[in-house]
């Protein structure tokens, strides 16, 4: 959770959020996951307000490695 919060841009409103808020807003999102041989695609609902932030965080955390 610390790495997730550190990866959020400072200008975002969730940059100083508590862990419970991050869990509710970013981790408990309903999405359709499609797994292929070389990639995983996540399809968000059109009304998901934090979809762009989740995409940004996925890219940043994937680049950081395990």
N, C-alpha and C positions, 0 to 999 in steps of 0.2 A: 504494500500500500504506500510505503514511503517513496518507492521508485515511481509509482504511478503519479503521485502528487508532485514529485519533482519534475516529471516530464510535461506537466501542464504548463503552458505559457503563462508568464506572470500577468499579462493583461486579461486573461480569462477570469470570469467571476469565480470559478471553482479552484483557483490557485491556492486559496487559503481555507478551503472547506475542510470540515472534519471528516474522518474516515467513514462515518455512517452516511453522510451526505454523498460522498464519492461512491459508496457502494450502491446507494439507491439510484443515483443519476447516471452512473457509467457502467456498472457491472451487472445490474439487473435490468437489462434492456432486452425487449423481445425482438428477435431478428431471425431470419432464415439463413442457415449456414449451408453452403454448398461446397463439398470437398471434391477436388479433382486430384489427379496424380501429382501435380506440381504446385498447386496453390489452393488456398481456402478463400472463398468469397463470402462476404457477409452482406446480406440484403436487409437494410433497415426499412422501417415503415416511413412513408412520406411525411408523417407528422412528428418524427423523432427530432426533438430540438437540439440534441447533443451529438448528432451523427457525424458532423464535421470534426468535432473535438475527439470523438472515439477513433476516427480514421487517422488523425494526426498522432494520437497517442500510440496506436498500433504500429505505425511506421517508426516512431521514435524508440519504442521499446523493442521492436524487432531488430533495429540497427544496433542496439546496445548489446544484444546477445543474451545467452542464458545466465 
